[in-house]
Amino acid sequence: MIKWFTEPDAVVLDPMSGVGTIPLEARIQGRTAIASDLSDLAVAVSRAKLESADEASSMRVVNELATAISANELSLEDLIQEEHADFGLNGVITDYFHQDTLRELLVARRFFAATGVDNPGSASVLTAILHVLHGNRPYALSRRSHPITPLKPTGEFSYRPLIAHVEKRLSQTLPELSELPGEGRSLKADFGALPLTPGSVDAVITSPPFAQSLRFFSSNWMRLWFCGWSPEDFRDRPAGYLESEQKHGFDDAYRRFFRAMHETLREDGLLVMHVGATHKFDMAEHLLPLLAPEFRLIYDGAEHLDGPESHGLSDKGSTVRHHFLFCRRV
């Protein structure tokens, strides 16, 4: 979509960027990419992809982290309590890791809480940890789980050194990111309060959370925990996100979204939305009446999910159809 529907010098925004897939593709295509999200997890990962750090700055953070791990004198029991490692949704944090690996992770969580991830070097290192945090491959720090959702772990406990795993991941990602042609930035902001000049964006391409489908907070709970969320945050913070807002007032939430995108886009700017439909709720059907007066529909393309390959999964989710809504700013 970026290649076909935007020009090489375009500014492309995803105001609900998640882990930055769309902005990264915009950068790969040589566009100016802007990612924005409210999630600390999303902002950090998008920053690592868009505001690429050089190897020296990333390794400086790795060395500082290694020093922090070596110097920390708190007992594991104190770290578990202070870093909420007795928490979990699919399982308790302490069930996933060998005690020595767990200790290193808990110190790392404290480290990033203190230093922040406002610079690309820190964001790159944090993102590397998030990538190897859990999974079912040799790169994972956890016992056998799942790389997307941290399902309850199985298998033996074995020590997996945090720094070595992170260094290996960075050796794979940093060279590739450093060679990308475009430029970009990652913002932490609600889509209704973006720190952007009105009319400065050429295209908005985004995939908002699918209504009545998977919940970002539960499927990414361990990564959100590592980014600083406490058990209370999982109870309180989702209410401020569109995923929850649309559940309680779908029309009002998206009227607010369309007004905000109308202000952000240039005249005749492009808005592309990737949305889902379940047997009970068709997002496209509910969105189309809300477009006016800010936007007009150009095309509604549907992709049906009848008979897809299962890839070993018995439950493929509730989504039965994807829609791609192409709209022009009025």
Secondary structure, DSSP 8 states (H G I E B T S, - for coil): -HHHHS-TT-EEEETT-TTTHHHHHHHHTT-EEEEEES-HHHHHHHHHHHS---HHHHHHHHHHHHHHHHH----HHHHHHHTTTT--SSS-GGGTS-HHHHHHHHHHHHHHHHH-S-SHHHHHHHHHHHHHSSBSSTT-SSSB--SSS----BS------HHHHHHHHHHHHHHHHHT-S-EEEEEE--GGG--S-TT-EEEEEE----TTS--HHHHTHHHHHHTT--HHHHHHGGGGSHHHHHHH-HHHHHHHHHHHHHHHEEEEEEEEEEEEE-SS-BHHHHHGGGSTTTEEEEEEEEEE-SS---TT-S---S--EEEEEEEEE-
